[in-house]
């Protein structure tokens, strides 16, 4: 035993085994202390153990001093820097949207534990609004032609002009064919003609206006086109329709009968002069 024999390790007062007026140090359990020294602190601790604990505490404090502290509560446990506001916050303060607005739901300002598409969402808004309205992780399809990822939401001007289109939005990759409709919207790549219109030499949207036009049924000089039909876009088809209707109105007004051969020659001339498409040279 260190210190005077049968003396208190801290103050040196004599101890009596007969009286039992001593107690061991609660830390090391070896050094004896008088009743006064054992009751002075929260626990019975000798000077040696007290000094050793002070050194360890100082070392631990130096380690803690190097840690980042929460700017809100000065805690050092689970402190992380927010990438949005650059504040160092502990887990508790960083998860409280009233203290840390960066974790608030973008739709309702409640706590948003879900991170999706660069924003935070509370469970209600995530499933009820975001996942069905503007979630780029769910509402998309992959274009089979260019493998581009196409969102199925956005401004109306980018929607497919076909109202019941199941893809909803068109792929705008340069390698994919898309046509601008008259109302400013776009036909998606699945609702664009695979071939060019023989009248205007352009791809056209499959919006129900395009269709077959039967030409040169009786013209013997064009056996390839005789009795066959050609698909035209809506604009060119309407031009042909208007041209034929105007001829019928004139013949009816003047009580004329135009043979089918002459009618087809008129249409042939109309195509040559009015619709300068790739088929014009083939007709000559």
Rosetta blueprint (number, residue, H / E / L):
1 X L
2 X L
3 X L
4 X L
5 X L
6 X L
7 X E
8 X L
9 X L
10 X L
11 X L
12 X L
13 X L
14 X E
15 X L
16 X L
17 X L
18 X L
19 X L
20 X L
21 X L
22 X E
23 X E
24 X E
25 X L
26 X L
27 X L
28 X L
29 X L
30 X L
31 X L
32 X E
33 X E
34 X E
35 X H
36 X H
37 X H
38 X H
39 X H
40 X H
41 X L
42 X L
43 X L
44 X L
45 X L
46 X L
47 X H
48 X H
49 X H
50 X H
51 X H
52 X H
53 X H
54 X H
55 X H
56 X H
57 X H
58 X H
59 X H
60 X H
61 X H
62 X H
63 X H
64 X H
65 X H
66 X L
67 X L
68 X L
69 X L
70 X L
71 X L
72 X L
73 X L
74 X L
75 X L
76 X L
77 X L
78 X L
79 X L
80 X E
81 X E
82 X L
83 X L
84 X L
85 X L
86 X L
87 X L
88 X E
89 X E
90 X L
91 X H
92 X H
93 X H
94 X H
95 X L
96 X L
97 X L
98 X L
99 X L
100 X L
101 X H
102 X H
103 X H
104 X E
105 X L
106 X L
107 X L
108 X L
109 X L
110 X L
111 X E
112 X L
113 X L
114 X E
115 X E
116 X E
117 X L
118 X L
119 X E
120 X E
121 X E
122 X L
123 X H
124 X H
125 X H
126 X H
127 X H
128 X H
129 X H
130 X H
131 X H
132 X H
133 X H
134 X L
135 X L
136 X L
137 X L
138 X L
139 X L
140 X E
141 X E
142 X E
143 X L
144 X L
145 X L
146 X L
147 X L
148 X L
149 X E
150 X E
151 X E
152 X L
153 X L
154 X L
155 X L
156 X H
157 X H
158 X H
159 X E
160 X E
161 X L
162 X L
163 X L
164 X L
165 X L
166 X L
167 X L
168 X L
169 X E
170 X L
171 X L
172 X L
173 X L
174 X L
175 X L
176 X L
177 X L
178 X L
179 X E
180 X E
181 X L
182 X L
183 X L
184 X L
185 X L
186 X E
187 X E
188 X L
189 X H
190 X H
191 X H
192 X E
193 X L
194 X L
195 X L
196 X L
197 X L
198 X L
199 X L
200 X L
201 X L
202 X L
203 X L
204 X L
205 X E
206 X L
207 X L
208 X L
209 X L
210 X L
211 X E
212 X E
213 X E
214 X E
215 X E
216 X L
217 X L
218 X L
219 X L
220 X L
221 X L
222 X L
223 X L
224 X L
225 X L
226 X L
227 X L
228 X E
229 X E
230 X E
231 X E
232 X E
233 X L
234 X H
235 X H
236 X H
237 X H
238 X H
239 X H
240 X H
241 X H
242 X H
243 X H
244 X H
245 X H
246 X H
247 X H
248 X H
249 X H
250 X H
251 X H
252 X H
253 X H
254 X L
255 X L
256 X L
257 X L
258 X L
259 X L
260 X H
261 X H
262 X H
263 X H
264 X H
265 X H
266 X H
267 X H
268 X H
269 X H
270 X H
271 X H
272 X H
273 X H
274 X H
275 X L
276 X L
277 X L
278 X L
279 X L
280 X H
281 X H
282 X H
283 X H
284 X L
